[in-house]
């Protein structure tokens, strides 16, 4: 994520980066080190994060934001819905540690982010499955109009897809494995697990597509 964002920043001067005190945990500090004048840490204030980002978007900026997924959907939902999505603001939100991946317990686990955000009109939701897709999505969202929410992992994100062969396409399902007995449909981090399940099924003589 950080490498792709820095590369994008070098190509697109309108890209700015904002975080709610998550620069270190989202690796956004790499962008800060290269473009300090285009980096903004609003502190532990997720509502301010989205409002400032929406304001910058109104001036022609492409605002990339990072915080934990759970804080986007619970602490700043009204600001996301009205200031960003409803206003068609060019804000790209990267929600870290979605689902049950966060080790800090129930207060930090975004088990409902997809169900909440899918109810909002005028928002694009992307759930990358690995590091390869996350890199491509980071660049792609700059050209997707309006507000985008991306679920992103933290730390050493696994590589499942071959970066030389895979190309992200918005709204397009990708067949990763063919199978004649059963089909598994996955999203995001569950893709690695779906492939593992297909391997286990094959050992039992079941041909599973993913």
C-alpha positions as CSV (number, residue, x, y, z in Angstrom):
1,X,0.0,0.0,0.0
2,X,2.6,2.5,1.0
3,X,4.9,1.9,-2.0
4,X,2.0,2.2,-4.4
5,X,0.8,5.4,-2.7
6,X,4.2,7.0,-2.9
7,X,4.5,6.1,-6.6
8,X,1.0,7.5,-7.2
9,X,2.0,10.7,-5.4
10,X,5.0,11.1,-7.6
11,X,2.8,10.9,-10.7
12,X,-0.3,12.8,-9.4
13,X,0.3,16.0,-7.5
14,X,-3.3,16.2,-6.6
15,X,-3.0,13.1,-4.3
16,X,-3.0,13.9,-0.6
17,X,-2.8,11.5,2.4
18,X,-4.7,11.8,5.7
19,X,-4.8,9.6,8.7
20,X,-6.4,9.5,12.1
21,X,-3.2,8.8,14.0
22,X,-2.6,5.7,12.0
23,X,0.4,6.7,9.9
24,X,2.7,4.1,11.4
25,X,0.2,1.3,11.5
26,X,-1.0,1.9,7.9
27,X,2.6,2.6,6.6
28,X,1.3,6.0,5.4
29,X,4.3,7.6,7.1
30,X,6.3,6.6,4.0
31,X,4.2,9.0,2.1
32,X,4.7,11.6,4.8
33,X,8.5,11.3,4.5
34,X,8.4,11.9,0.7
35,X,5.6,14.5,0.6
36,X,5.4,16.1,4.0
37,X,3.4,19.1,2.7
38,X,0.7,16.7,1.4
39,X,0.4,14.6,4.5
40,X,-2.1,15.4,7.3
41,X,-2.6,13.6,10.7
42,X,-5.8,14.8,12.3
43,X,-5.2,12.8,15.4
44,X,-7.7,10.3,17.0
45,X,-10.6,12.0,15.3
46,X,-12.2,9.9,12.6
47,X,-15.1,12.3,12.0
48,X,-12.6,15.1,11.4
49,X,-10.6,12.8,9.1
50,X,-13.5,12.3,6.7
51,X,-14.6,16.0,6.9
52,X,-11.2,17.3,6.2
53,X,-10.8,14.8,3.4
54,X,-14.1,15.8,1.9
55,X,-13.1,19.4,2.0
56,X,-9.9,18.8,0.3
57,X,-11.7,16.8,-2.4
58,X,-13.9,19.8,-3.0
59,X,-10.7,21.7,-3.9
60,X,-9.7,19.2,-6.5
61,X,-7.6,16.9,-4.4
62,X,-7.8,13.1,-4.3
63,X,-7.8,12.4,-0.6
64,X,-6.5,9.0,0.6
65,X,-7.5,8.2,4.3
66,X,-6.4,5.5,6.7
67,X,-7.8,4.3,10.0
68,X,-9.2,1.0,11.3
69,X,-12.3,-0.2,9.5
70,X,-14.3,-0.3,12.7
71,X,-13.7,3.4,13.3
72,X,-14.9,4.3,9.8
73,X,-18.2,2.5,10.1
74,X,-19.0,3.2,13.8
75,X,-17.5,6.5,14.8
76,X,-17.7,8.4,11.5
77,X,-20.5,6.8,9.6
78,X,-22.7,9.9,9.3
79,X,-19.7,11.9,8.0
80,X,-18.8,9.1,5.5
81,X,-22.4,8.9,4.3
82,X,-23.2,12.6,3.9
83,X,-19.9,14.6,3.5
84,X,-18.3,11.9,1.4
85,X,-20.6,9.5,-0.5
86,X,-23.7,11.7,-0.8
87,X,-21.6,14.6,-1.8
88,X,-19.7,12.5,-4.3
89,X,-16.4,13.6,-2.8
90,X,-13.3,12.1,-4.2
91,X,-12.3,10.4,-1.0
92,X,-10.5,7.0,-0.9
93,X,-10.8,5.4,2.5
94,X,-8.5,2.4,3.4
95,X,-10.0,0.7,6.4
96,X,-7.4,-1.4,8.1
97,X,-7.8,-4.7,9.9
98,X,-11.3,-5.7,8.7
99,X,-13.4,-8.5,10.1
100,X,-11.8,-10.6,12.8
101,X,-8.2,-9.9,11.8
102,X,-7.6,-7.2,14.5
103,X,-6.1,-8.8,17.7
104,X,-7.4,-6.0,20.0
105,X,-10.8,-7.6,20.7
106,X,-14.4,-6.8,19.9
107,X,-14.0,-3.0,20.2
108,X,-11.6,-3.0,17.2
109,X,-13.1,-5.8,15.1
110,X,-15.1,-4.6,12.1
111,X,-17.4,-7.6,11.6
112,X,-20.2,-5.5,10.1
113,X,-18.4,-3.0,7.9
114,X,-19.5,-4.5,4.6
115,X,-23.1,-4.9,5.6
116,X,-23.3,-1.3,6.9
117,X,-21.5,0.3,3.9
118,X,-23.4,-1.7,1.2
119,X,-26.5,0.2,2.3
120,X,-25.0,3.5,1.3
121,X,-25.7,4.9,-2.2
122,X,-22.8,6.4,-4.2
123,X,-20.0,4.5,-2.6
124,X,-17.7,1.9,-4.2
125,X,-16.5,-0.9,-1.9
126,X,-13.4,-3.0,-2.7
127,X,-12.1,-6.0,-0.7
128,X,-8.6,-6.9,-2.0
129,X,-7.6,-10.5,-1.4
130,X,-3.8,-10.1,-1.1
131,X,-0.8,-7.7,-1.5
132,X,-0.9,-8.0,-5.3
133,X,-4.4,-6.8,-5.5
134,X,-4.0,-4.1,-2.8
135,X,-1.2,-2.5,-4.8
136,X,-3.3,-2.4,-8.0
137,X,-6.3,-1.2,-6.1
138,X,-4.4,1.6,-4.4
139,X,-3.5,3.0,-7.9
140,X,-6.9,2.2,-9.5
141,X,-9.1,4.0,-7.0
142,X,-7.5,7.4,-8.0
143,X,-9.5,7.1,-11.2
144,X,-12.8,5.8,-9.7
145,X,-15.1,8.7,-9.3
146,X,-16.4,9.6,-5.8
147,X,-16.0,7.9,-2.5
148,X,-14.3,4.5,-2.3
149,X,-13.9,2.2,0.7
150,X,-11.1,-0.4,0.6
151,X,-10.6,-3.1,3.2
152,X,-6.9,-3.3,3.8
153,X,-4.7,-5.6,5.9
154,X,-1.7,-4.6,8.0
155,X,1.8,-6.0,8.3
156,X,3.0,-8.8,6.1
157,X,0.1,-9.3,3.7
158,X,0.2,-12.6,1.8
159,X,0.7,-12.8,-1.9
160,X,-1.8,-15.1,-3.6
161,X,-2.1,-13.6,-7.1
162,X,0.8,-13.5,-9.5
163,X,1.5,-9.7,-10.1
164,X,2.7,-10.5,-13.6
165,X,-0.6,-12.3,-14.6
166,X,-3.3,-10.7,-12.5
167,X,-5.1,-7.4,-13.4
168,X,-7.6,-5.8,-11.1
169,X,-11.0,-5.0,-12.8
170,X,-13.6,-3.2,-10.8
171,X,-16.8,-5.3,-10.3
172,X,-15.4,-8.3,-12.1
173,X,-15.1,-11.7,-10.5
174,X,-12.0,-13.7,-11.2
175,X,-11.8,-17.5,-11.6
176,X,-8.7,-18.6,-9.7
177,X,-9.3,-22.3,-9.9
178,X,-11.6,-24.5,-12.0
179,X,-13.7,-27.3,-10.6
180,X,-16.5,-29.6,-11.6
181,X,-18.1,-30.6,-8.3
182,X,-18.6,-27.5,-6.3
183,X,-17.9,-23.8,-6.5
184,X,-16.5,-21.5,-3.7
185,X,-17.2,-17.8,-4.0
186,X,-14.9,-15.7,-1.8
187,X,-14.1,-12.1,-1.0
188,X,-11.0,-10.4,0.3
189,X,-9.0,-12.2,2.9
190,X,-11.2,-15.3,2.7
191,X,-9.8,-16.0,-0.8
192,X,-6.7,-17.6,0.6
193,X,-8.8,-19.7,2.9
194,X,-11.1,-20.7,0.0
195,X,-8.1,-21.9,-2.0
196,X,-7.0,-23.9,1.1
197,X,-10.4,-25.4,1.3
198,X,-10.3,-26.4,-2.4
199,X,-6.9,-28.1,-1.7
200,X,-8.4,-30.1,1.2
201,X,-11.4,-31.0,-1.0
202,X,-9.2,-32.3,-3.8
203,X,-7.5,-34.6,-1.3
204,X,-10.9,-36.1,-0.8
205,X,-11.7,-36.4,-4.5
206,X,-13.8,-33.3,-4.7
207,X,-13.1,-30.9,-7.6
208,X,-13.7,-27.4,-6.3
209,X,-13.7,-24.2,-8.3
210,X,-12.8,-20.9,-6.6
